[in-house]
């Protein structure tokens, strides 16, 4: 099989001397050429350590520019380092910077496409940890479609008293309400991120690391290791080696990933109570593979699915304990009977074969040793079953998310019901609409919102403002003992993977496109029915109306509605706002309509 890099050499005579000038040796030019793409940079803890994994996959340059013999080189290939650094949602929370977050996913995927296609490579290693960088790399991996392996960057450790970053929103809201001192808030700020890696809870970053392995694109047993673990470096070295093996075989991601792969991932998502942002990322990744999934796919597979993972934010323990309990393989073993075990993976073997090999190779004994060490370190006595419940004794039996529909959200809206108080599963509330998060947050913090309110934040969808997270508002609500069980937050924006409480996001169509959420008025009656999957406007000024009457009223409001001027006139967010698909389809950039 002719390698694409060698064909390129014959077509572009300048290629060889330019690579020699970069530090390659003449003998490297004929080897399988592997792009090692990462989000490494000093942008945040999730990417600041990835240079070590790059070095393991494809070692650092020696004096004359040749790589040392590890990873890629061990398998007879030669690696080239490329970087598309990601940004951090947490660092931009509460500012307009968060508006760039979802758009950055598209731009990183675009850069990966440019990097890998401008000078074709035979295979790829993709390294990322966090919210947008990891799904962006999976999208780019699919779009480029050369033999490839994903390396996930792992999770940070918890701080003292098992403090984790998602608790900062609670500390901040309590400080704003005068419930804790500034000293206590500063203590939390200084101790919430004690190491590199993704935030230590099942937020979007951790969820997407798990999804990479569940899709079969990362090595089995590699997702969500503690970022400081030497095991992670070993996995990176193995991934570099495997990328060369796949390149020689010509086994591409499109040969591996099918609808069965995505169904496996969604079933794992249900078992871990994964972030609602996966409903943006998995459909966008699937789209790059030519596979269409949407909110209905999630809702169908979550119904009746077993929820097993007792990890924050919905559970009790920091994310590092996930791996100590056996990680993705342990989750898969518990739900083995519903998975597509014949799905192919980057090992060249099926999912079922991978699981059997891990068991035979002592993977779970190794994890138990790590759990014993963590128990001793933290003064705990946790068993594996305390962290990953057996399928015979699940935490829940209806997955973790639901897609609600009705005249308020004809295309759907998303709720993480495992993090929602039971009191809000069925409710009729009074509408309190706001056209920005800032105004809504001020109302919540200063007690201008009352029991029984349905608080709306709108014009925050992809075409409105870029679809930022409503994290601070959701935390302000969920941290208030009364409001957290008596009101709901509904938005066409999205939520942090750390968000808990009565929050409904991705309301589609969004307000900027004239969706019904734009037509909501003060004191409209809003019906939420999670078991029945309903989200409706059922009354006006506190008075119930029939479905026919509401349809007529909404038609009248729509006729009078005028779109807001586009918020962004140029640059990245102008491009994103003009071309982003519906949140329920993944909010990827579409150009065909």
N, C-alpha and C positions, 0 to 999 in steps of 0.2 A: 504494500500500500504506500503510495507516494504521499509524503507529508506535505501539508500546505505550505509550511515554511520553506521547504526546499524548492517548491515551485516558484514561490515568491523570489527566492534568491536568483533563479534563472531569468526572471522577468525584470528585476531591478538591480543592475550592476553596482549601484551605490550602496546597497544594503550591507554587504560584507564589510567594506572599509568603515562605514559608519558604526557598525557594531564592534569592530575591532578597536575603534577609537573610544568606545564606551567602556572598554576593558575586557571584552570577550577575547578568548584565545582562538587561533585558527581552527583547532580541533572541536571547539564548541559549536561552530557554525553548522556542522552537519548533524548535530544531535537534535532530538525532539525539543522544540522550543516551547516553553511554558510561561504564560503570563501569570505573575503572582500579584493579584490585584487586592488592595486592602484600603480600609478607611483610616489607616494609621494617621495620627496627628495629635497635637496637644490641645484638641478641642474639648475633650471631656474624658472621664475615667474609663469609659467603654472602649475608647480607641487609643488612649495614650500608651497602652502596653502592647499593641498589636505588632510593633516592630520585632518583638521577640518571637512571635509566631511566624512572621515573615522570614526571619532568620532561620527558624527551624525548618520551614518548608523549603526555603531557598536561601542558604546562608549568606552572611554579609560578605562584601568584597574584601579580598586580600590586597596586598600592596599593589600588585599589577592588575588588579581588577577581576581575577578569576574567583568564582565562588568555591567555598570549601565543599567537601564531599559529604553532604547530608541531603535528606529529603529528595528533591528533584534530581540533584546530581547523583545520588546513590542509585537511582533507577536508570541512569544513563542519559538524563536530559539536561537542559540548561535553562535556568530561570531568569526572568527579567521583572524587576519590581516596578509596579505602577501604583499610584495613589490617587484616591478621590475621597478626601476627608469629609466626614459627615459632621453635622451639628448636633447639639444636645437640646431636646425639648425642655429638660429641667432648667437649663441655664436661661432660657428665654421665656419661661412661664410668666404670664401676667404682663407681657410686653408685646408690641407689634412684631417682635422678632419671631414669635411662635407661628406667625402667619406663613413664614417661609418653610416650616417644617415638612409638611406633606409634599410641597413642591420640590423640596430637595431630593426626595426619593426619585422623582422623575429625572432630575438633572444628574444624579449619580449614575443611574442606569444609562443615561445618554452618554456620559463620559466613558463608562465601561465599554459600551458599544463602539465608541470612537477609538479607544485604546486598542481593543482587540481586533478591530477590522482594518484600521489604517495600515498596520503592519501585521498581517495574519500570524497567529500562533497555532500550534498543534494541540494545545491543551491549556487548561487554566486551573489555578488555585485562587479561591475567593475568600477573603478574611474580613469578618465584620462582627460586631457585637450587638448593635443597638437599634433603636426603634425604626429609623428610616434607612440607615446604612445597610442593615442586613436584608430587608426585603428588596432594596435597590440592587444589591448584589445578586440576589436570586432572580430578579427580573432581567438584569444584564446577562447573567449566566444563561438564562433561557433564550434571550434574544441573539446572543452571539452563537450559542449552540455548538461549542467545541467541547470535547471531552473534559470534564471538570469535576472538582471536589470542593465543597464548602467547608470552611473551618469557622466554627463559632467561638467567640472570644471569651466566653465564660461569665461568671457572676462575681461581684464583689462580696467580701465578707460583711456580716452584720457588725454594728458597733457595740459599745457597752450596753448592757441590759437588752441585748438583741435589737437595738435600735436600727431601723432601716429608713431609707429616704422618703418613702411614701408617707411616713408619719409627719414629715415637715409641714404639709398642708394643714394638718390638725393642730400642730403646735402654733403655726402662724395665725390660724383663725382664733384659737384660744387667747393668744396674745392680743389680737385686735379687739377682742371682747373684754379684755382686762382680767382674764381668768388665770393667766400665768405671768410671771415676771419676764422682763427682757433677758435677764441672766439665764433663765431656763430655756428660752428660745435660742440664745447664743450657744448654750451647751448642746442642744440638738443639732444646730447647724455645724458645729465643729466636730461632731462625732458620727454623723449619719453616713459618711462615705469614707471608711477607713482604708480602702484599697482600690485598686483598679478593677475593671470589669463592669458588666451591666448591673443596674440597681437590683438589690437583693430581695426582689419579690416577683410574683408572676405578673409583671407589667408587660408592655408591648415588646420590649427588648428580649426578655426571657421567653415570652411566648414564641417569638419568631425564631429564636435559637432552637427551641424545641420543634417548631414546624420544619426547620431545615432538615433535622434528622428524621422526623416522621415522614417527610416526602421522599426520603431515600437519597438525599443529596449530600449529606454529611456522614462521616464514618459512624457505625453503630456504637453507641455508648459515649459519644463525644460531646453532646450538647449540655450546656449549662454546668460544666465543671467550674469549681472555684478558679478564678482567673490566675491566682498565684500558684496553682497546683503544677508540679512538674509533669503530671500526667497530661496536661493540656499541651505542653511542648512536644511530648511524645506523639500525641495525636496529630499535631501540625506536621511533624516530620513524616509520619505515615501518610498523611494526606498528600504531601508533595510527591512522595514515591508513587502513590496510587494514581495521581494525575498523569504521570508518564506512562504507567501501565495502560490506563484507559486510552491515552493518545495513540499508543502502539496498536491497540485493539480497534480503535475507531469507534468506541462506544460513547455516543453523545447523550446529553441530557434528554433530548427528545426521544431517545430509545428507552429511557428509564422511566420518565415521568408520564403517567397516564391519569385518567379520571380516578382510577383505583387509588393512585398515590394521594390525590387530594382528598378522597373520602377517608383514607387512613389518617391523614393529617387532621381533618375536621373531627374525627372521632377521638383522637388524642386531645385536641383542643377542648372538647367537651369534658374529658376526664380530668383535665388540669384546671378547669375554669379559666380559660385563657382570656386575654385582652379582647375587648370588642374591636380594637383596631385591626385584628386579624381579618375582620370582615371587609376591611379596605385592602389589606395586603395580599391575602391569598387569591381573591378574584383577579387582582392586577397581575400577580405572578402567573396564574392560570392563563390569563389572556395572552401573555407572551408565548405560552406553549400552544396557543390555538385551542384552548379548552375554556369553555364558558361555565363559570359557577357564580352564584349570587347569594343574596341573603336567604332565599328559599332553600338553597342547598344546605346551608348551615342549620336552618330551622328544622328541616326534615331529619338530618342526621343527629341533631341534639335531642330531639324528642325520644324519650325512652333511654337515652344514653346515660351511662353511669359516671357520676362525678366523684373522684377519688382523692384528690390532692389537697392536703391540709396545709397549704403554703399561702402566705400573705399575697395580696391584700384580702382575699376572701377567707383565708385560713389563719393559722396561728404562728407558723414558723417562717424564718427567713429562707430565701431561695437556695442558699448553699446546701441546706438539708435535703433538697430534692435529689441531688446527686448521691448523697450519702445513703439514701434509701433505694438507690438503684436506677434513678434517672428515667429517661425515655424507655429503655428496655423493660424496666419493672412495670411502668404504666402499660406498655404494650402486652406484657405477659398477662396482666389482669384482664384486659379486654381482648385477648387473643382470638376468642371465638367470633368476634364481629369484624376483624381486620381482614384485608386481602393479603394473605401471607405469601402469595405468589408474585406480589409486586417486586419488580427488579430494583436494585439499589446500586450505589457507586462502588460497592465491593465487587460487582459483577455477579453477586448471588442474590437470592430472593430475601425478602424480609424474614420469612420463616427460617431460612437457613442461617441468617445472621443471628437471630434470637437463640437458636439452638447452639450455635458456636460460642456465643458469649457465656451461656450457662456451662458448657463443657470446659471453657477456658478459665473458670473461676472468677468471672466478673463480679458476681454478687458477693462472693467472699471478700473480695477487695473492697467493695463498697461498705460492707459491714465493718471492716477494719477502720475505714474512714469515719463511719458513724460512731464507733466506740471512742475514737480519738476526739471527735467533736463533743460528745457527751461529757467526756472528762474535762475538756477545755471550758465548756459552758455550764458545768454543774447540772446537767440534765440526765435523764434516764429514758430517752426516746428509743422506741423500737421502730423497725421499718414500717410496721402497720400503723404507727402513730402518724406517719408522714404520708405514705401512700396506702390508703385503705384497701383491703381486699375487695374484690368485686362482689363477694358474698355479703359485705357489710359496707355499702357505699355511703358517702355523705349525702348524695342525692341521686335521683333516678330519672331526671329529665334534663340532662345536660346542664349547661350554665348560661346559655343565651337564648333569647327568643326574638323573633322578628314580628313586630306588631304592624297591623294594617288597618285602614279605615279611611274615612273622608279627610282626616288630618294628615295621613301619610299613605297615599295610594300606592307608592312604590316601596314602602316599608320604613320602619324605624327599629332601632336595636336597643335592647335592654339586657344587661347582665343580671339575670334574676337571682343568681346565687349570692350577689352582693347587695340585694335590695330587700328592705324590710318586708315581711309578709303582709303587714298592714296596707301596703301600697300595691299589692297584686291586683286588687279590684277596688277602684275608687272613682268617685265623681268629684272633680275639683273646679275651682274658679280660676279662669285664665288671668295671668298677670304678664303681658307681653313686654319685652325689652328688645331694642334693636342693637344692643351691644352688650358684651360681657361686663364691661366696666360699670355700666348703670345698674345691671342686675346684681353684681357683687356688692355694690354700695348698699342697695336695698336690703339684701340678705344680712349683711354685717350690722346694719343700723336698725334692724327689727322693723323694717317697712313691709316685710313679707309676713303673712299670717298663716296659721293653721288652715288647711283646706285649699291653699293656693296651688295652681299649676303655673310655675314660673317658666316663661319662654325666653330663650336667647336665640335670636334669628338673624339672618343675613350674615351668618358665620360659616356657610357651606363652602365647598371648593370654589364656586364661581362668585361667591360673595366676598370672602376675605382670605381664602386659601385653606379653610377648614382647620382653624386652630383648636387646641384642647381647651375645654372649660374646666380645668382642674381646680383652680382656686375656688370657684363658685360651688362646684360639687363638694369639695372638702368643707367649705363653710357650712353647707347644708347638712352633710352627714355627721359633722362633729357637733352639731347642735342637737341635743337629746330630744327636744320637742319637734323641731322642724324636720329632722331626719326621718321621722316616722309619720309625718302628717302632710307633707307637700311633695311635689315632684318637680324635677327640672327637665324640660323638653327643649331640644335644640337641633338645628340642622348642622351644627358643628359636631365635634367629636370629644371624646374624653380620654384622659390619661389611662393607661393600663392600671394605674394605681387607684383610680376612682372607685368609690363605693357609694352606696346609698340609692335613693329613688331617682335614678337618672336615665333618661332616654335620649339617645343621640342618632345622628345620621338621618334625621327626618327628611324624607324625600317624596316629591321633588322639593328642592331647597327654596328658600324665600326669594333669592335673587332671580330665579327663573319663574317666579309667580306661583310656587307651590302653595298649598292650603295653609301652611304655617305662616305665610305672609299675610293671610286674611284674618287671622285670629284677632279678636278685639277684647278689651277689658271686660271681665265678668262673663265671658262665654263659659259654658259648662263643658268640661273635658272629661271624657270617659276613658279610663285605663282598665283593661282587663287582660292581664298577662296569660292566665290559663286559656282564654279564648282567642288570644293573639289580636286584640282589638285596641285601636287608638282612634277615637272619634270626637268631633265637636257635636254635642247633642243638645245644646241650648244657647240662648242669647239673654244677656243681662239677668242671669240666674234662673231663667224660665226654660223648662224643657220644651223641645220641638220635635215633631216627627221627622223621620228621615227625609221625607219629601219636602217638608218645610225648610229643613237645613240645607238641602240641595239648592233650593231656590234662593235662600239668603246668601249662600256662598257664591252662587252665580252672579248675584247683584254686586257683591263685594269685589269679585274678580273683574267685573266690567269697569268698576271705578278705580281699581288698583293701577298704579304706575310704577314701573321698575325704578329702583334707585340707580343713579349714575354709577358706572363702574368705579370701584374704589382705587384701582391701580391703572395708571395711564401708560406705563412703560415697564420694561424689564421682565424679570422672571415671573412675577405674580400677575402681570398682564397676560403673558402667554398661558400660564396655568389657569387663570380664571376664564379665559376664552375657550379653552379646549378640554377642561376636566370633565370626565364622565360622571354620571350619578354616583354618589357615595355607595349606593347599594350594588354597584357594579365594579367598585374598586377605585373610583376617582382617578384612573389613569388618563393620560393625554390621548384624546381621540381626535382624528383629523378628517374623518369621512362624513361628517355632518355638521 
